[in-house]
Amino acid sequence: MIAGGFVTGLSALIYWTVVRLLWIEPLLAAVIGHLVGLLIGFRLHAHWTFADGSRADPGAGQNLRFVMVSLTGLACNLAWVQLLVHFMGEPDWSPTIPMVLITPPLTFAMNRCWVFAAAERV
C-alpha cells in the first residue's frame, strides 16, 4: 500500500505539474505521469509490495503482465481526463480525484491476483 500510494501520488503530482506549470495538454500530461509511475512502480512492487517469495514469478511473463495492467490503468486515467476535462468541462485538476481514488484499487487488485501471483495460480 505504501509503494502504491507513493507511485499514485507521484503520478498525480507529475500530471498536475505538467498541466499547470508546463501548460501541456491534460491527456499528454496523464501519459507522462503514468509512464513515470510505471518505471518506478514495477521495481517498488516487485521488491517490496509483493516481495513475498511464494508470489515471485520473475521473468518476461511477469514484466508483460505488469505492462498490461499498467496500460489498463493508463486507459482508465485517460478516460477520466477525457470525461472530466474534455467532455464535462471540469478543471484540469479534477481527474486527479479518480486517478487517486478509483484507478489504484483496480490496478492493485490486478497486480496482486495476476502479475505477482504465485506461478501455479497464473
Jmol script that loads the backbone (N, CA, C; Angstrom):
load data "model"
ATOM      1  N   MET A   1       0.816  -1.189   0.000  1.00  0.00           N
ATOM      2  CA  MET A   1       0.000   0.000   0.000  1.00  0.00           C
ATOM      3  C   MET A   1       0.864   1.259   0.000  1.00  0.00           C
ATOM      4  N   ILE A   2       1.970   1.226   0.726  1.00  0.00           N
ATOM      5  CA  ILE A   2       2.831   2.406   0.799  1.00  0.00           C
ATOM      6  C   ILE A   2       3.456   2.686  -0.566  1.00  0.00           C
ATOM      7  N   ALA A   3       3.968   1.653  -1.210  1.00  0.00           N
ATOM      8  CA  ALA A   3       4.586   1.845  -2.532  1.00  0.00           C
ATOM      9  C   ALA A   3       3.549   2.326  -3.541  1.00  0.00           C
ATOM     10  N   GLY A   4       2.379   1.703  -3.530  1.00  0.00           N
ATOM     11  CA  GLY A   4       1.319   2.110  -4.445  1.00  0.00           C
ATOM     12  C   GLY A   4       0.862   3.533  -4.187  1.00  0.00           C
ATOM     13  N   GLY A   5       0.748   3.891  -2.923  1.00  0.00           N
ATOM     14  CA  GLY A   5       0.373   5.259  -2.570  1.00  0.00           C
ATOM     15  C   GLY A   5       1.415   6.263  -3.029  1.00  0.00           C
ATOM     16  N   PHE A   6       2.679   5.894  -2.862  1.00  0.00           N
ATOM     17  CA  PHE A   6       3.761   6.771  -3.311  1.00  0.00           C
ATOM     18  C   PHE A   6       3.718   6.951  -4.821  1.00  0.00           C
ATOM     19  N   VAL A   7       3.597   5.857  -5.554  1.00  0.00           N
ATOM     20  CA  VAL A   7       3.572   5.919  -7.021  1.00  0.00           C
ATOM     21  C   VAL A   7       2.344   6.695  -7.497  1.00  0.00           C
ATOM     22  N   THR A   8       1.197   6.449  -6.880  1.00  0.00           N
ATOM     23  CA  THR A   8      -0.029   7.164  -7.254  1.00  0.00           C
ATOM     24  C   THR A   8       0.122   8.657  -7.005  1.00  0.00           C
ATOM     25  N   GLY A   9       0.617   9.006  -5.829  1.00  0.00           N
ATOM     26  CA  GLY A   9       0.822  10.418  -5.505  1.00  0.00           C
ATOM     27  C   GLY A   9       1.818  11.084  -6.435  1.00  0.00           C
ATOM     28  N   LEU A  10       2.895  10.377  -6.727  1.00  0.00           N
ATOM     29  CA  LEU A  10       3.905  10.919  -7.635  1.00  0.00           C
ATOM     30  C   LEU A  10       3.338  11.122  -9.032  1.00  0.00           C
ATOM     31  N   SER A  11       2.603  10.156  -9.531  1.00  0.00           N
ATOM     32  CA  SER A  11       1.996  10.272 -10.865  1.00  0.00           C
ATOM     33  C   SER A  11       1.010  11.434 -10.928  1.00  0.00           C
ATOM     34  N   ALA A  12       0.189  11.581  -9.885  1.00  0.00           N
ATOM     35  CA  ALA A  12      -0.776  12.686  -9.842  1.00  0.00           C
ATOM     36  C   ALA A  12      -0.063  14.027  -9.753  1.00  0.00           C
ATOM     37  N   LEU A  13       0.996  14.085  -8.962  1.00  0.00           N
ATOM     38  CA  LEU A  13       1.772  15.321  -8.849  1.00  0.00           C
ATOM     39  C   LEU A  13       2.422  15.691 -10.182  1.00  0.00           C
ATOM     40  N   ILE A  14       2.954  14.707 -10.861  1.00  0.00           N
ATOM     41  CA  ILE A  14       3.563  14.964 -12.173  1.00  0.00           C
ATOM     42  C   ILE A  14       2.495  15.438 -13.156  1.00  0.00           C
ATOM     43  N   TYR A  15       1.337  14.771 -13.150  1.00  0.00           N
ATOM     44  CA  TYR A  15       0.234  15.203 -14.017  1.00  0.00           C
ATOM     45  C   TYR A  15      -0.083  16.674 -13.754  1.00  0.00           C
ATOM     46  N   TRP A  16      -0.332  17.020 -12.501  1.00  0.00           N
ATOM     47  CA  TRP A  16      -0.715  18.384 -12.141  1.00  0.00           C
ATOM     48  C   TRP A  16       0.380  19.382 -12.519  1.00  0.00           C
ATOM     49  N   THR A  17       1.640  19.034 -12.238  1.00  0.00           N
ATOM     50  CA  THR A  17       2.761  19.923 -12.543  1.00  0.00           C
ATOM     51  C   THR A  17       2.903  20.153 -14.039  1.00  0.00           C
ATOM     52  N   VAL A  18       2.806  19.081 -14.804  1.00  0.00           N
ATOM     53  CA  VAL A  18       2.967  19.196 -16.255  1.00  0.00           C
ATOM     54  C   VAL A  18       1.828  20.021 -16.858  1.00  0.00           C
ATOM     55  N   VAL A  19       0.604  19.828 -16.356  1.00  0.00           N
ATOM     56  CA  VAL A  19      -0.538  20.595 -16.867  1.00  0.00           C
ATOM     57  C   VAL A  19      -0.428  22.058 -16.457  1.00  0.00           C
ATOM     58  N   ARG A  20      -0.173  22.306 -15.187  1.00  0.00           N
ATOM     59  CA  ARG A  20      -0.213  23.663 -14.651  1.00  0.00           C
ATOM     60  C   ARG A  20       1.027  24.495 -14.944  1.00  0.00           C
ATOM     61  N   LEU A  21       2.190  23.913 -14.818  1.00  0.00           N
ATOM     62  CA  LEU A  21       3.417  24.695 -14.960  1.00  0.00           C
ATOM     63  C   LEU A  21       4.000  24.666 -16.363  1.00  0.00           C
ATOM     64  N   LEU A  22       3.775  23.577 -17.084  1.00  0.00           N
ATOM     65  CA  LEU A  22       4.322  23.476 -18.438  1.00  0.00           C
ATOM     66  C   LEU A  22       3.249  23.662 -19.508  1.00  0.00           C
ATOM     67  N   TRP A  23       1.994  23.808 -19.072  1.00  0.00           N
ATOM     68  CA  TRP A  23       0.858  24.022 -19.977  1.00  0.00           C
ATOM     69  C   TRP A  23       0.748  22.950 -21.055  1.00  0.00           C
ATOM     70  N   ILE A  24       1.002  21.720 -20.664  1.00  0.00           N
ATOM     71  CA  ILE A  24       0.871  20.575 -21.572  1.00  0.00           C
ATOM     72  C   ILE A  24      -0.593  20.111 -21.550  1.00  0.00           C
ATOM     73  N   GLU A  25      -1.097  19.664 -22.673  1.00  0.00           N
ATOM     74  CA  GLU A  25      -2.467  19.156 -22.786  1.00  0.00           C
ATOM     75  C   GLU A  25      -2.694  18.058 -21.743  1.00  0.00           C
ATOM     76  N   PRO A  26      -3.830  18.069 -21.042  1.00  0.00           N
ATOM     77  CA  PRO A  26      -4.065  17.103 -19.969  1.00  0.00           C
ATOM     78  C   PRO A  26      -3.930  15.632 -20.362  1.00  0.00           C
ATOM     79  N   LEU A  27      -4.335  15.232 -21.558  1.00  0.00           N
ATOM     80  CA  LEU A  27      -4.177  13.827 -21.953  1.00  0.00           C
ATOM     81  C   LEU A  27      -2.699  13.446 -22.032  1.00  0.00           C
ATOM     82  N   LEU A  28      -1.884  14.319 -22.607  1.00  0.00           N
ATOM     83  CA  LEU A  28      -0.443  14.050 -22.686  1.00  0.00           C
ATOM     84  C   LEU A  28       0.175  14.066 -21.287  1.00  0.00           C
ATOM     85  N   ALA A  29      -0.269  14.978 -20.444  1.00  0.00           N
ATOM     86  CA  ALA A  29       0.237  15.040 -19.071  1.00  0.00           C
ATOM     87  C   ALA A  29      -0.081  13.757 -18.316  1.00  0.00           C
ATOM     88  N   ALA A  30      -1.262  13.185 -18.555  1.00  0.00           N
ATOM     89  CA  ALA A  30      -1.627  11.924 -17.908  1.00  0.00           C
ATOM     90  C   ALA A  30      -0.707  10.794 -18.360  1.00  0.00           C
ATOM     91  N   VAL A  31      -0.353  10.797 -19.638  1.00  0.00           N
ATOM     92  CA  VAL A  31       0.573   9.777 -20.157  1.00  0.00           C
ATOM     93  C   VAL A  31       1.949   9.939 -19.503  1.00  0.00           C
ATOM     94  N   ILE A  32       2.436  11.160 -19.420  1.00  0.00           N
ATOM     95  CA  ILE A  32       3.755  11.414 -18.823  1.00  0.00           C
ATOM     96  C   ILE A  32       3.764  10.974 -17.359  1.00  0.00           C
ATOM     97  N   GLY A  33       2.765  11.384 -16.597  1.00  0.00           N
ATOM     98  CA  GLY A  33       2.698  10.988 -15.194  1.00  0.00           C
ATOM     99  C   GLY A  33       2.611   9.483 -15.024  1.00  0.00           C
ATOM    100  N   HIS A  34       1.842   8.849 -15.877  1.00  0.00           N
ATOM    101  CA  HIS A  34       1.679   7.403 -15.778  1.00  0.00           C
ATOM    102  C   HIS A  34       2.968   6.657 -16.137  1.00  0.00           C
ATOM    103  N   LEU A  35       3.679   7.128 -17.146  1.00  0.00           N
ATOM    104  CA  LEU A  35       4.932   6.467 -17.525  1.00  0.00           C
ATOM    105  C   LEU A  35       5.971   6.536 -16.414  1.00  0.00           C
ATOM    106  N   VAL A  36       6.045   7.674 -15.743  1.00  0.00           N
ATOM    107  CA  VAL A  36       6.969   7.777 -14.605  1.00  0.00           C
ATOM    108  C   VAL A  36       6.558   6.781 -13.524  1.00  0.00           C
ATOM    109  N   GLY A  37       5.255   6.707 -13.252  1.00  0.00           N
ATOM    110  CA  GLY A  37       4.758   5.743 -12.277  1.00  0.00           C
ATOM    111  C   GLY A  37       5.048   4.308 -12.677  1.00  0.00           C
ATOM    112  N   LEU A  38       4.926   4.003 -13.958  1.00  0.00           N
ATOM    113  CA  LEU A  38       5.221   2.666 -14.471  1.00  0.00           C
ATOM    114  C   LEU A  38       6.679   2.290 -14.202  1.00  0.00           C
ATOM    115  N   LEU A  39       7.577   3.190 -14.521  1.00  0.00           N
ATOM    116  CA  LEU A  39       9.009   2.903 -14.357  1.00  0.00           C
ATOM    117  C   LEU A  39       9.391   2.683 -12.897  1.00  0.00           C
ATOM    118  N   ILE A  40       8.844   3.478 -12.022  1.00  0.00           N
ATOM    119  CA  ILE A  40       9.166   3.352 -10.597  1.00  0.00           C
ATOM    120  C   ILE A  40       8.343   2.238  -9.955  1.00  0.00           C
ATOM    121  N   GLY A  41       7.083   2.130 -10.359  1.00  0.00           N
ATOM    122  CA  GLY A  41       6.162   1.197  -9.729  1.00  0.00           C
ATOM    123  C   GLY A  41       6.549  -0.261  -9.836  1.00  0.00           C
ATOM    124  N   PHE A  42       7.041  -0.689 -10.988  1.00  0.00           N
ATOM    125  CA  PHE A  42       7.374  -2.110 -11.116  1.00  0.00           C
ATOM    126  C   PHE A  42       8.424  -2.519 -10.096  1.00  0.00           C
ATOM    127  N   ARG A  43       9.477  -1.736  -9.989  1.00  0.00           N
ATOM    128  CA  ARG A  43      10.547  -2.093  -9.052  1.00  0.00           C
ATOM    129  C   ARG A  43      10.052  -2.069  -7.611  1.00  0.00           C
ATOM    130  N   LEU A  44       9.304  -1.042  -7.257  1.00  0.00           N
ATOM    131  CA  LEU A  44       8.787  -0.966  -5.883  1.00  0.00           C
ATOM    132  C   LEU A  44       7.860  -2.140  -5.582  1.00  0.00           C
ATOM    133  N   HIS A  45       6.949  -2.441  -6.500  1.00  0.00           N
ATOM    134  CA  HIS A  45       6.007  -3.531  -6.243  1.00  0.00           C
ATOM    135  C   HIS A  45       6.700  -4.889  -6.254  1.00  0.00           C
ATOM    136  N   ALA A  46       7.606  -5.093  -7.184  1.00  0.00           N
ATOM    137  CA  ALA A  46       8.286  -6.391  -7.274  1.00  0.00           C
ATOM    138  C   ALA A  46       9.181  -6.655  -6.076  1.00  0.00           C
ATOM    139  N   HIS A  47       9.808  -5.613  -5.551  1.00  0.00           N
ATOM    140  CA  HIS A  47      10.784  -5.812  -4.478  1.00  0.00           C
ATOM    141  C   HIS A  47      10.268  -5.453  -3.096  1.00  0.00           C
ATOM    142  N   TRP A  48       9.046  -4.906  -3.018  1.00  0.00           N
ATOM    143  CA  TRP A  48       8.556  -4.522  -1.711  1.00  0.00           C
ATOM    144  C   TRP A  48       7.114  -4.964  -1.494  1.00  0.00           C
ATOM    145  N   THR A  49       6.183  -4.418  -2.252  1.00  0.00           N
ATOM    146  CA  THR A  49       4.768  -4.701  -2.019  1.00  0.00           C
ATOM    147  C   THR A  49       4.447  -6.188  -2.149  1.00  0.00           C
ATOM    148  N   PHE A  50       4.917  -6.819  -3.236  1.00  0.00           N
ATOM    149  CA  PHE A  50       4.618  -8.225  -3.499  1.00  0.00           C
ATOM    150  C   PHE A  50       5.888  -9.068  -3.413  1.00  0.00           C
ATOM    151  N   ALA A  51       6.781  -8.729  -2.507  1.00  0.00           N
ATOM    152  CA  ALA A  51       8.097  -9.369  -2.441  1.00  0.00           C
ATOM    153  C   ALA A  51       8.095 -10.741  -1.792  1.00  0.00           C
ATOM    154  N   ASP A  52       7.020 -11.157  -1.204  1.00  0.00           N
ATOM    155  CA  ASP A  52       6.931 -12.472  -0.578  1.00  0.00           C
ATOM    156  C   ASP A  52       7.374 -13.535  -1.576  1.00  0.00           C
ATOM    157  N   GLY A  53       8.316 -14.359  -1.188  1.00  0.00           N
ATOM    158  CA  GLY A  53       8.928 -15.335  -2.090  1.00  0.00           C
ATOM    159  C   GLY A  53       7.952 -16.266  -2.777  1.00  0.00           C
ATOM    160  N   SER A  54       6.851 -16.599  -2.136  1.00  0.00           N
ATOM    161  CA  SER A  54       5.895 -17.514  -2.761  1.00  0.00           C
ATOM    162  C   SER A  54       5.150 -16.858  -3.914  1.00  0.00           C
ATOM    163  N   ARG A  55       5.196 -15.544  -3.989  1.00  0.00           N
ATOM    164  CA  ARG A  55       4.499 -14.835  -5.054  1.00  0.00           C
ATOM    165  C   ARG A  55       5.439 -14.472  -6.193  1.00  0.00           C
ATOM    166  N   ALA A  56       6.705 -14.732  -6.020  1.00  0.00           N
ATOM    167  CA  ALA A  56       7.676 -14.314  -7.033  1.00  0.00           C
ATOM    168  C   ALA A  56       7.506 -15.123  -8.309  1.00  0.00           C
ATOM    169  N   ASP A  57       7.514 -14.439  -9.408  1.00  0.00           N
ATOM    170  CA  ASP A  57       7.445 -15.067 -10.722  1.00  0.00           C
ATOM    171  C   ASP A  57       8.253 -14.185 -11.663  1.00  0.00           C
ATOM    172  N   PRO A  58       9.586 -14.154 -11.461  1.00  0.00           N
ATOM    173  CA  PRO A  58      10.397 -13.242 -12.250  1.00  0.00           C
ATOM    174  C   PRO A  58      10.428 -13.653 -13.714  1.00  0.00           C
ATOM    175  N   GLY A  59      10.708 -12.703 -14.550  1.00  0.00           N
ATOM    176  CA  GLY A  59      10.868 -13.006 -15.956  1.00  0.00           C
ATOM    177  C   GLY A  59      10.001 -12.159 -16.853  1.00  0.00           C
ATOM    178  N   ALA A  60      10.108 -12.467 -18.128  1.00  0.00           N
ATOM    179  CA  ALA A  60       9.423 -11.689 -19.155  1.00  0.00           C
ATOM    180  C   ALA A  60       7.904 -11.756 -19.001  1.00  0.00           C
ATOM    181  N   GLY A  61       7.372 -12.886 -18.587  1.00  0.00           N
ATOM    182  CA  GLY A  61       5.929 -13.014 -18.421  1.00  0.00           C
ATOM    183  C   GLY A  61       5.396 -12.043 -17.385  1.00  0.00           C
ATOM    184  N   GLN A  62       6.088 -11.954 -16.265  1.00  0.00           N
ATOM    185  CA  GLN A  62       5.674 -11.025 -15.219  1.00  0.00           C
ATOM    186  C   GLN A  62       5.790  -9.583 -15.704  1.00  0.00           C
ATOM    187  N   ASN A  63       6.864  -9.278 -16.399  1.00  0.00           N
ATOM    188  CA  ASN A  63       7.041  -7.922 -16.931  1.00  0.00           C
ATOM    189  C   ASN A  63       5.912  -7.578 -17.901  1.00  0.00           C
ATOM    190  N   LEU A  64       5.568  -8.499 -18.774  1.00  0.00           N
ATOM    191  CA  LEU A  64       4.496  -8.267 -19.740  1.00  0.00           C
ATOM    192  C   LEU A  64       3.159  -8.064 -19.037  1.00  0.00           C
ATOM    193  N   ARG A  65       2.874  -8.901 -18.045  1.00  0.00           N
ATOM    194  CA  ARG A  65       1.623  -8.749 -17.296  1.00  0.00           C
ATOM    195  C   ARG A  65       1.577  -7.400 -16.583  1.00  0.00           C
ATOM    196  N   PHE A  66       2.715  -6.977 -16.011  1.00  0.00           N
ATOM    197  CA  PHE A  66       2.748  -5.685 -15.330  1.00  0.00           C
ATOM    198  C   PHE A  66       2.472  -4.548 -16.313  1.00  0.00           C
ATOM    199  N   VAL A  67       3.069  -4.610 -17.489  1.00  0.00           N
ATOM    200  CA  VAL A  67       2.837  -3.576 -18.500  1.00  0.00           C
ATOM    201  C   VAL A  67       1.373  -3.578 -18.928  1.00  0.00           C
ATOM    202  N   MET A  68       0.776  -4.754 -19.076  1.00  0.00           N
ATOM    203  CA  MET A  68      -0.632  -4.835 -19.475  1.00  0.00           C
ATOM    204  C   MET A  68      -1.538  -4.209 -18.408  1.00  0.00           C
ATOM    205  N   VAL A  69      -1.261  -4.480 -17.146  1.00  0.00           N
ATOM    206  CA  VAL A  69      -2.042  -3.873 -16.066  1.00  0.00           C
ATOM    207  C   VAL A  69      -1.812  -2.366 -16.045  1.00  0.00           C
ATOM    208  N   SER A  70      -0.578  -1.961 -16.242  1.00  0.00           N
ATOM    209  CA  SER A  70      -0.274  -0.536 -16.258  1.00  0.00           C
ATOM    210  C   SER A  70      -0.990   0.178 -17.404  1.00  0.00           C
ATOM    211  N   LEU A  71      -1.046  -0.469 -18.557  1.00  0.00           N
ATOM    212  CA  LEU A  71      -1.767   0.119 -19.692  1.00  0.00           C
ATOM    213  C   LEU A  71      -3.271   0.210 -19.400  1.00  0.00           C
ATOM    214  N   THR A  72      -3.801  -0.742 -18.646  1.00  0.00           N
ATOM    215  CA  THR A  72      -5.194  -0.674 -18.222  1.00  0.00           C
ATOM    216  C   THR A  72      -5.398   0.537 -17.309  1.00  0.00           C
ATOM    217  N   GLY A  73      -4.461   0.739 -16.390  1.00  0.00           N
ATOM    218  CA  GLY A  73      -4.529   1.910 -15.518  1.00  0.00           C
ATOM    219  C   GLY A  73      -4.414   3.205 -16.309  1.00  0.00           C
ATOM    220  N   LEU A  74      -3.541   3.217 -17.298  1.00  0.00           N
ATOM    221  CA  LEU A  74      -3.395   4.405 -18.152  1.00  0.00           C
ATOM    222  C   LEU A  74      -4.691   4.675 -18.905  1.00  0.00           C
ATOM    223  N   ALA A  75      -5.301   3.629 -19.448  1.00  0.00           N
ATOM    224  CA  ALA A  75      -6.571   3.804 -20.168  1.00  0.00           C
ATOM    225  C   ALA A  75      -7.638   4.389 -19.237  1.00  0.00           C
ATOM    226  N   CYS A  76      -7.680   3.911 -17.997  1.00  0.00           N
ATOM    227  CA  CYS A  76      -8.627   4.473 -17.025  1.00  0.00           C
ATOM    228  C   CYS A  76      -8.344   5.951 -16.792  1.00  0.00           C
ATOM    229  N   ASN A  77      -7.085   6.289 -16.573  1.00  0.00           N
ATOM    230  CA  ASN A  77      -6.734   7.682 -16.303  1.00  0.00           C
ATOM    231  C   ASN A  77      -7.010   8.579 -17.502  1.00  0.00           C
ATOM    232  N   LEU A  78      -6.752   8.089 -18.696  1.00  0.00           N
ATOM    233  CA  LEU A  78      -7.072   8.871 -19.894  1.00  0.00           C
ATOM    234  C   LEU A  78      -8.585   9.050 -20.024  1.00  0.00           C
ATOM    235  N   ALA A  79      -9.332   8.038 -19.650  1.00  0.00           N
ATOM    236  CA  ALA A  79     -10.796   8.149 -19.683  1.00  0.00           C
ATOM    237  C   ALA A  79     -11.275   9.212 -18.693  1.00  0.00           C
ATOM    238  N   TRP A  80     -10.645   9.260 -17.491  1.00  0.00           N
ATOM    239  CA  TRP A  80     -11.018  10.301 -16.524  1.00  0.00           C
ATOM    240  C   TRP A  80     -10.759  11.691 -17.092  1.00  0.00           C
ATOM    241  N   VAL A  81      -9.589  11.868 -17.717  1.00  0.00           N
ATOM    242  CA  VAL A  81      -9.254  13.171 -18.302  1.00  0.00           C
ATOM    243  C   VAL A  81     -10.246  13.516 -19.405  1.00  0.00           C
ATOM    244  N   GLN A  82     -10.484  12.578 -20.294  1.00  0.00           N
ATOM    245  CA  GLN A  82     -11.387  12.829 -21.413  1.00  0.00           C
ATOM    246  C   GLN A  82     -12.786  13.178 -20.903  1.00  0.00           C
ATOM    247  N   LEU A  83     -13.285  12.384 -19.970  1.00  0.00           N
ATOM    248  CA  LEU A  83     -14.632  12.599 -19.448  1.00  0.00           C
ATOM    249  C   LEU A  83     -14.741  13.922 -18.696  1.00  0.00           C
ATOM    250  N   LEU A  84     -13.848  14.127 -17.738  1.00  0.00           N
ATOM    251  CA  LEU A  84     -13.986  15.284 -16.861  1.00  0.00           C
ATOM    252  C   LEU A  84     -13.552  16.598 -17.502  1.00  0.00           C
ATOM    253  N   VAL A  85     -12.409  16.604 -18.171  1.00  0.00           N
ATOM    254  CA  VAL A  85     -11.883  17.853 -18.721  1.00  0.00           C
ATOM    255  C   VAL A  85     -12.481  18.164 -20.085  1.00  0.00           C
ATOM    256  N   HIS A  86     -12.424  17.197 -20.989  1.00  0.00           N
ATOM    257  CA  HIS A  86     -12.820  17.470 -22.364  1.00  0.00           C
ATOM    258  C   HIS A  86     -14.334  17.367 -22.601  1.00  0.00           C
ATOM    259  N   PHE A  87     -14.996  16.446 -21.917  1.00  0.00           N
ATOM    260  CA  PHE A  87     -16.422  16.258 -22.157  1.00  0.00           C
ATOM    261  C   PHE A  87     -17.277  17.125 -21.221  1.00  0.00           C
ATOM    262  N   MET A  88     -16.932  17.102 -19.916  1.00  0.00           N
ATOM    263  CA  MET A  88     -17.746  17.819 -18.943  1.00  0.00           C
ATOM    264  C   MET A  88     -17.268  19.251 -18.684  1.00  0.00           C
ATOM    265  N   GLY A  89     -16.064  19.598 -19.172  1.00  0.00           N
ATOM    266  CA  GLY A  89     -15.545  20.949 -18.988  1.00  0.00           C
ATOM    267  C   GLY A  89     -15.092  21.267 -17.573  1.00  0.00           C
ATOM    268  N   GLU A  90     -14.774  20.253 -16.808  1.00  0.00           N
ATOM    269  CA  GLU A  90     -14.290  20.455 -15.434  1.00  0.00           C
ATOM    270  C   GLU A  90     -12.846  20.965 -15.465  1.00  0.00           C
ATOM    271  N   PRO A  91     -12.353  21.500 -14.351  1.00  0.00           N
ATOM    272  CA  PRO A  91     -10.974  21.990 -14.305  1.00  0.00           C
ATOM    273  C   PRO A  91      -9.967  20.869 -14.574  1.00  0.00           C
ATOM    274  N   ASP A  92      -8.795  21.249 -15.077  1.00  0.00           N
ATOM    275  CA  ASP A  92      -7.790  20.250 -15.448  1.00  0.00           C
ATOM    276  C   ASP A  92      -7.259  19.445 -14.272  1.00  0.00           C
ATOM    277  N   TRP A  93      -7.459  19.897 -13.051  1.00  0.00           N
ATOM    278  CA  TRP A  93      -7.015  19.133 -11.877  1.00  0.00           C
ATOM    279  C   TRP A  93      -8.027  18.050 -11.480  1.00  0.00           C
ATOM    280  N   SER A  94      -9.275  18.164 -11.957  1.00  0.00           N
ATOM    281  CA  SER A  94     -10.336  17.266 -11.498  1.00  0.00           C
ATOM    282  C   SER A  94     -10.073  15.772 -11.747  1.00  0.00           C
ATOM    283  N   PRO A  95      -9.374  15.371 -12.818  1.00  0.00           N
ATOM    284  CA  PRO A  95      -9.132  13.935 -12.990  1.00  0.00           C
ATOM    285  C   PRO A  95      -8.226  13.323 -11.920  1.00  0.00           C
ATOM    286  N   THR A  96      -7.496  14.167 -11.190  1.00  0.00           N
ATOM    287  CA  THR A  96      -6.627  13.589 -10.154  1.00  0.00           C
ATOM    288  C   THR A  96      -7.435  12.873  -9.081  1.00  0.00           C
ATOM    289  N   ILE A  97      -8.685  13.260  -8.884  1.00  0.00           N
ATOM    290  CA  ILE A  97      -9.502  12.606  -7.852  1.00  0.00           C
ATOM    291  C   ILE A  97      -9.752  11.136  -8.200  1.00  0.00           C
ATOM    292  N   PRO A  98     -10.328  10.811  -9.365  1.00  0.00           N
ATOM    293  CA  PRO A  98     -10.477   9.378  -9.679  1.00  0.00           C
ATOM    294  C   PRO A  98      -9.140   8.699  -9.984  1.00  0.00           C
ATOM    295  N   MET A  99      -8.140   9.467 -10.430  1.00  0.00           N
ATOM    296  CA  MET A  99      -6.814   8.871 -10.656  1.00  0.00           C
ATOM    297  C   MET A  99      -6.230   8.344  -9.350  1.00  0.00           C
ATOM    298  N   VAL A 100      -6.585   8.983  -8.241  1.00  0.00           N
ATOM    299  CA  VAL A 100      -6.056   8.599  -6.936  1.00  0.00           C
ATOM    300  C   VAL A 100      -6.996   7.648  -6.195  1.00  0.00           C
ATOM    301  N   LEU A 101      -8.301   7.799  -6.399  1.00  0.00           N
ATOM    302  CA  LEU A 101      -9.259   7.018  -5.610  1.00  0.00           C
ATOM    303  C   LEU A 101      -9.837   5.784  -6.302  1.00  0.00           C
ATOM    304  N   ILE A 102      -9.867   5.762  -7.633  1.00  0.00           N
ATOM    305  CA  ILE A 102     -10.515   4.648  -8.337  1.00  0.00           C
ATOM    306  C   ILE A 102      -9.519   3.762  -9.083  1.00  0.00           C
ATOM    307  N   THR A 103      -8.643   4.368  -9.869  1.00  0.00           N
ATOM    308  CA  THR A 103      -7.703   3.574 -10.667  1.00  0.00           C
ATOM    309  C   THR A 103      -6.767   2.713  -9.814  1.00  0.00           C
ATOM    310  N   PRO A 104      -6.160   3.240  -8.737  1.00  0.00           N
ATOM    311  CA  PRO A 104      -5.219   2.412  -7.966  1.00  0.00           C
ATOM    312  C   PRO A 104      -5.800   1.131  -7.371  1.00  0.00           C
ATOM    313  N   PRO A 105      -6.995   1.150  -6.771  1.00  0.00           N
ATOM    314  CA  PRO A 105      -7.515  -0.136  -6.268  1.00  0.00           C
ATOM    315  C   PRO A 105      -7.709  -1.167  -7.377  1.00  0.00           C
ATOM    316  N   LEU A 106      -8.118  -0.699  -8.541  1.00  0.00           N
ATOM    317  CA  LEU A 106      -8.287  -1.603  -9.685  1.00  0.00           C
ATOM    318  C   LEU A 106      -6.953  -2.237 -10.081  1.00  0.00           C
ATOM    319  N   THR A 107      -5.933  -1.412 -10.271  1.00  0.00           N
ATOM    320  CA  THR A 107      -4.645  -1.950 -10.701  1.00  0.00           C
ATOM    321  C   THR A 107      -3.962  -2.740  -9.589  1.00  0.00           C
ATOM    322  N   PHE A 108      -4.182  -2.350  -8.326  1.00  0.00           N
ATOM    323  CA  PHE A 108      -3.617  -3.123  -7.216  1.00  0.00           C
ATOM    324  C   PHE A 108      -4.178  -4.545  -7.235  1.00  0.00           C
ATOM    325  N   ALA A 109      -5.487  -4.660  -7.390  1.00  0.00           N
ATOM    326  CA  ALA A 109      -6.119  -5.984  -7.413  1.00  0.00           C
ATOM    327  C   ALA A 109      -5.593  -6.818  -8.579  1.00  0.00           C
ATOM    328  N   MET A 110      -5.449  -6.192  -9.735  1.00  0.00           N
ATOM    329  CA  MET A 110      -4.933  -6.918 -10.900  1.00  0.00           C
ATOM    330  C   MET A 110      -3.482  -7.348 -10.678  1.00  0.00           C
ATOM    331  N   ASN A 111      -2.680  -6.465 -10.086  1.00  0.00           N
ATOM    332  CA  ASN A 111      -1.287  -6.821  -9.803  1.00  0.00           C
ATOM    333  C   ASN A 111      -1.209  -7.964  -8.799  1.00  0.00           C
ATOM    334  N   ARG A 112      -2.005  -7.895  -7.751  1.00  0.00           N
ATOM    335  CA  ARG A 112      -1.966  -8.922  -6.712  1.00  0.00           C
ATOM    336  C   ARG A 112      -2.435 -10.277  -7.238  1.00  0.00           C
ATOM    337  N   CYS A 113      -3.513 -10.275  -7.993  1.00  0.00           N
ATOM    338  CA  CYS A 113      -4.121 -11.535  -8.441  1.00  0.00           C
ATOM    339  C   CYS A 113      -3.516 -12.109  -9.716  1.00  0.00           C
ATOM    340  N   TRP A 114      -2.834 -11.295 -10.494  1.00  0.00           N
ATOM    341  CA  TRP A 114      -2.364 -11.784 -11.791  1.00  0.00           C
ATOM    342  C   TRP A 114      -0.872 -11.574 -12.001  1.00  0.00           C
ATOM    343  N   VAL A 115      -0.384 -10.363 -11.800  1.00  0.00           N
ATOM    344  CA  VAL A 115       1.025 -10.075 -12.112  1.00  0.00           C
ATOM    345  C   VAL A 115       1.964 -10.742 -11.125  1.00  0.00           C
ATOM    346  N   PHE A 116       1.712 -10.541  -9.838  1.00  0.00           N
ATOM    347  CA  PHE A 116       2.625 -11.047  -8.815  1.00  0.00           C
ATOM    348  C   PHE A 116       2.060 -12.259  -8.091  1.00  0.00           C
ATOM    349  N   ALA A 117       1.103 -12.933  -8.694  1.00  0.00           N
ATOM    350  CA  ALA A 117       0.517 -14.141  -8.103  1.00  0.00           C
ATOM    351  C   ALA A 117       1.526 -15.280  -8.161  1.00  0.00           C
ATOM    352  N   ALA A 118       1.314 -16.259  -7.329  1.00  0.00           N
ATOM    353  CA  ALA A 118       2.172 -17.450  -7.350  1.00  0.00           C
ATOM    354  C   ALA A 118       2.092 -18.090  -8.725  1.00  0.00           C
ATOM    355  N   ALA A 119       3.168 -18.658  -9.164  1.00  0.00           N
ATOM    356  CA  ALA A 119       3.265 -19.226 -10.518  1.00  0.00           C
ATOM    357  C   ALA A 119       2.157 -20.231 -10.801  1.00  0.00           C
ATOM    358  N   GLU A 120       1.764 -21.023  -9.809  1.00  0.00           N
ATOM    359  CA  GLU A 120       0.732 -22.039 -10.068  1.00  0.00           C
ATOM    360  C   GLU A 120      -0.650 -21.425 -10.235  1.00  0.00           C
ATOM    361  N   ARG A 121      -0.842 -20.190  -9.807  1.00  0.00           N
ATOM    362  CA  ARG A 121      -2.140 -19.536  -9.957  1.00  0.00           C
ATOM    363  C   ARG A 121      -2.238 -18.764 -11.263  1.00  0.00           C
ATOM    364  N   VAL A 122      -1.157 -18.590 -11.993  1.00  0.00           N
ATOM    365  CA  VAL A 122      -1.161 -17.787 -13.217  1.00  0.00           C
ATOM    366  C   VAL A 122      -1.657 -18.605 -14.382  1.00  0.00           C
TER     367      VAL A 122
END
end "model"
wireframe off; spacefill off
backbone 0.3
color backbone group
